[in-house]
Amino acid sequence: MSGGTAGCPCGIRSPRSRAGQTAPSPGITFIRGGINIQTHDVSNNIIAEGLSNSTHHKELHAADNLAFDRAGNPVRLITENTRDGGKIVERPPRFYWPDGLEPLPVAQVQEHVLRDAGARPWDRDAVDARIVREARAGTGRVINSEQDAGGYPIAKETRQVFNPDAWDLRTMTRRAAPGG
């Protein structure tokens, strides 16, 4: 999910080739399970965008992505700015996944991210809860400083001895208490 100007800029920003230098090869971008929801602060509603300061083409392999405008209507997923001659070349979906990685279908991505985002989703503070609530309601906004969001939270100091036996270190989740 993205509230920025583009969920996934395609390619790399590189200086133009000079005489006698080898031009960089095209960038390749893979996007799967991406969601872009336009907010009231951001009018761009695309998942992928070509970089306007590049003369090189970018290959884009995309599948199972969604983009919506402010009213929830589907919009075009990909746009490009060809001012300098570079363009996005859409290719059939092909993905390189590590063994055992199973991507979520895009229909499940938003709820998964909102449920699991953050360093400690089971222990969200008021700021984390507000961010998730605003993202879920579509009322989030781009802020320019912490003052735009009520300032820094005031947190009391906490300390606790770390007990690795109480945690599943592979998933960083707490283990069930004995007998519980």
ABEGO torsion letter per residue (X at the ends): XBABABABBBEBBBBBBBBGBBBBBBBBBBBBGBBBBBBAABABABABBBBAABABBBBBBBBGBBBBBAAGBBBBABBBBAAAGBBBBBBBBBBBBBBGBBBBBAAAAAAAAAAABEABAAABBAAAAAAAAAAAAGABBBBABAAAAGEBBBBBBBBBBBBAAABBAAAGBBBBBBGX
